[in-house]
Amino acid sequence: LWRVWFVIVVLAAAASMVSWMVRHPLPEGWDETRYVIRMHSDARYLHEDGLVAGVKAMLVHYRSKPPAFRMTALPLSFFVAPAPLPLRLWSMFQLLVGAAFLYMTAKVVAGRVAGYVAVALLLFSPTIRAVSERVYTEPPLYLAVAASLYFLVRMLYERGTIRANVIGLGFSLALGSLAKLTFAVVLGPVVMLAMLAAAFRWTPELRLKPLGLACALAAVLIAPVYLLNLGRYLEHAMASNSDRWALPASGFLGKIVGWLSLEYSFYQEGFIGILWVDRSHRRKGVATELMLNARVVCTTDRLWTSTNESNHSMQSLLKQLGWKLSGSLQYLDPEESELVFVHTGGKTQ
């Protein structure tokens, strides 16, 4: 009977999440929009420039957040376009895999019924569901925490250096470390306590050697990413992103054809930092649509942007849309000036 109820609970949770995704097909807010765009860019590098370029993009592009949410979704791009719906389904899949690890952990510690209850509480937790229905950075984090606890428990109950446990824990710790910086706060104390218990023989079954090997494996896996990007991760974690927006140009159920970033870091006034249009969709009004939408959603009377002196197509677009040249900046680019434009017409409808 418990098994039947368990299957019903899992199916009901999955069905309700899929229903929400279908009823809300577009990304919600800056964060999810930005993540979808980033994954679309990763897939483009992979398909157009090859595997090496894809890996390089993973390491050195978008360096403000650890890349686990992009790494876990990259295999998906071989089969479907990185659009919100498949990416959200992938987030849900990671939650279900994490739930499986949670079930196995609870089963080892307290029995099968405890596993059923733990999974039910996880799947119907409002906080867990909210981020697992969307394209966020948390699903790999939850999966890593659940998997790490599972392999730690197996080490506790299985004597000796079991290779599968060492490798599993090492990869789980690496995944969590590449998901969010807060993983160290969430699971770090647990690992440290386990190592102390092994070192002082508080639990005879737990051995220090496999724990050390697992931590060493995790360190080797994450070292290239953190050596390149740790400073940027910390800088981003301490900064506020509350006033940033990303505007997509249609195609979220298929291919993203363009996007721009709008933020308020330029003397608290609106500033368009990036405008990108897919090469095959240029000169089709996409950039015009994005710029007009940015003017609509911008909350300040003046909206600013800049472009290179040699970018004549962008300058032409800005002049057509009523932007005025404000001035130029020297030495941002050693070879040419940066032209600064402003739109002072206020919000348009």
RONUDREN-197181 format. One record per residue (C-alpha): residue in one letter; x, y, z. Coordinates in steps of 0.001 Angstrom, whole numbers, plus 500000, padded with zeros to 6 digits. Example, Ala and Ser with C-alpha at 12.3 -4.5 7.8 and 13.67 -1.06 7.14 Angstrom:
! RONUDREN-197181
a512300495500507800 s513670498940507140 
//
This chain:
! RONUDREN-197181
l500000500000500000 w502818502408500855 r504419501758497485 v501175502548495640 w500752505819497515 f504380506671496816 v503951506218493059 i500783508333493139 v502558511126495032 v505510511225492612 l503239511215489546 a500990513909491026 a503967516136491837 a505461515704488361 a502106516298486644 s501438519490488601 m504899520839487780 v504525520079484065 s501080521687484096 w502543524883485540 m505324524912482929 v502843524573480075 r500648527355481461 h503652529680481902 p505717529170478721 l507891532300478995 p510765532876481433 e509904534790484581 g512095537722485558 w515702538631484922 d517323535526486352 e515491532855484382 t515627534880481160 r519361535381481542 y519976531685482239 v517982530582479181 i519896533037477011 r523202531846478442 m522364528199477717 h521280529120474203 s524639530831473680 d526502527770475005 a524634525522472583 r525445527860469693 y529158527727470503 l528994523941470715 h527158523429467414 e528867526129465342 d532430526080466705 g532881522576468107 l533471520896471436 v536627522844472352 a534854526171471868 g531905524889473869 v534130523932476797 k535960527256476586 a532661529121476640 m531689527135479722 l534864528203481515 v535381531815480508 h532003533161479329 y529482534420481867 r531912534217484760 s529625535678487418 k528127532330488474 p529516528776488770 p528646526818485610 a526923523656486917 f523478524761485745 r524933525167482249 m527082522020482339 t524186519767483321 a521977521200480574 l524571521064477794 p523881517417476794 l520252518421476279 s521283520761473461 f522295517762471329 f518633516725471105 v516425519824471493 a516765523597471299 p517618525149474683 a514177526713475125 p512389527286478458 l510103524243478366 p512749521541477775 l515147523311480154 r512471523422482840 l511711519748482294 w515430519108482732 s515343520985486045 m512445518797487150 f514345515687486093 q517277516729488281 l514875517158491189 l513479513649490647 v516988512162490505 g517789513988493735 a514589512585495221 a515769509087494288 f519045509659496158 l517074510995499126 y514873507905499135 m517864505557499082 t519547507506501890 a516481507473504130 k515891503811503355 v519399502857504519 v519104504907507706 a515485504384508762 g513702502048506340 r511579502156503222 v508629504050504718 a510971506812505875 g512182507096502303 y508614507462501013 v507840510203503509 a511098512073502822 v510460512124499073 a506848513273499515 l507946516160501732 l510639517130499229 l508415517073496145 f505665519145497758 s507941521684499416 p506896525077497941 t510462526404497954 i511934523326496262 r509171523185493662 a509395526903492833 v513013526690491691 s512670523219490122 e509855524395487849 r512118527059486393 v515565527373484843 y517552528292487933 t520917527411489449 e519400525465492364 p518428522097490760 p522075520939490385 l522672522103493964 y519800520016495340 l520914517011493313 a524487517375494595 v523403517659498235 a521180514569497997 a523836512531496187 s526586513592498617 l524515512551501619 y523761509211499975 f527423508363499372 l528400509573502852 v525807507259504371 r527067504381502246 m530588505030503500 l529242504949507043 y527533501596506561 e530085499906504309 r533555499099505618 g536709499698503624 t537525501914500658 i534657501251498267 r535652502730494915 a532084503513493838 n531459505491497033 v534680507468496655 i533988508342493011 g530322509069493669 l531041511361496606 g533863513101494721 f531680513891491716 s528771514931493955 l530954517353495903 a532339518739492641 l528837519214491200 g527685521059494299 s530775523262494331 l530147524149490682 a526460524838491360 k526587527576494006 l529122528994496420 t526665528307499254 f527201524570498784 a530239524913501056 v527990526310503776 v525316523645503267 l527438520507503106 g530851521674504282 p530061521195507993 v528679517716507290 v531853516632505488 m534068518170508164 l532116516367510904 a532433513091509005 m536194513557508659 l536526514336512371 a534452511258513204 a536725509149510995 a539944510679512347 f539005510184516012 r537218506857515420 w533899508082516768 t532310505701514278 p534557502681513573 e532910502018510199 l533889505407508775 r537419505671507357 l539410508848506748 k541121507568503592 p538022507271501346 l536742510631502565 g540082512236501775 l540212510630498344 a536699511845497538 c537532515424498598 a540768515298496575 l538856514114493488 a536364516964493913 a539187519489494278 v540838518287491057 l537536518518489147 i536677522051490245 a540194523518490245 p540249524791486603 v536946526627487027 y537735528222490374 l541293529183489502 l539912531196486593 n536745532588488118 l536679532596491936 g537208536346492153 r534334537011489763 y532049534630491646 l532713536405494933 e532289539820493344 h528944538799491870 a527749537212495114 m528314540486496965 a526681542652494277 s523000543419493845 n521244542279490674 s517801543561491605 d517761546265488908 r518722544201485857 w516523542858483111 a517027540763480007 l514646541231477097 p514253538352474616 a513054538663471045 s510397535984470580 g511136532340469865 f511253531026473444 l509462527854472390 g512014527458469633 k515118529403468753 i516040532643470491 v516716535179467740 g517899538127469816 w518174539714473244 l519475542735475109 s520418543538478683 l518968546560480486 e520387547635483839 y520511550674486088 s524171550815487036 f524895553944484947 y524313556681487557 q521029554975488494 e519716555489484955 g518783552882482370 f521661551528480299 i521594548974477480 g524819547051477879 i524388544290475312 l522316543953472136 w522632540666470255 v520746539377467213 d521306535993465603 r523214536359462353 s520458534703460286 h517786537072461650 r519527540407461204 r517910543206459167 k514482541757459950 g513392544228462633 v514520542178465638 a516913544812466978 t514278547534466481 e511735545482468445 l514194544947471286 m515168548608471497 l511543549748471501 n510662547233474216 a513608548421476292 r512307551980476067 v508879550779477262 v510103548859480312 c512842551311481316 t511825553103484518 t513982556210484029 d513317559164481722 r516699558854480066 l518020555642478573 w521683555267477603 t523807552971475490 s527171552987473737 t528766551461470683 n532103551395468902 e532859554194466442 s533156551597463667 n529715550049464338 h527846552071461724 s524805549778461610 m524149550297465329 q524626554048464993 s522148554110462114 l519592552146464113 l519916554480467098 k519459557589464962 q516381556085463279 l514833555446466706 g515438558977467950 w518588558495469984 k521033561408470241 l524819561313470346 s525894562483473818 g529657562240473475 s532539559840473170 l534895557995475482 q538549557457474737 y540858554568475685 l538129551993476403 d539266550463473148 p542876551241472213 e542014551399468516 e538804553471468411 s536430555659470427 e533280554522472200 l530254556640471215 v527639557262473921 f523978557732472920 v520976558802474978 h517220558631474456 t515465561480476269 g511933561069475003 g510665559329478134 k508777556057478100 t506951555259474880 q503871553093474564 
//
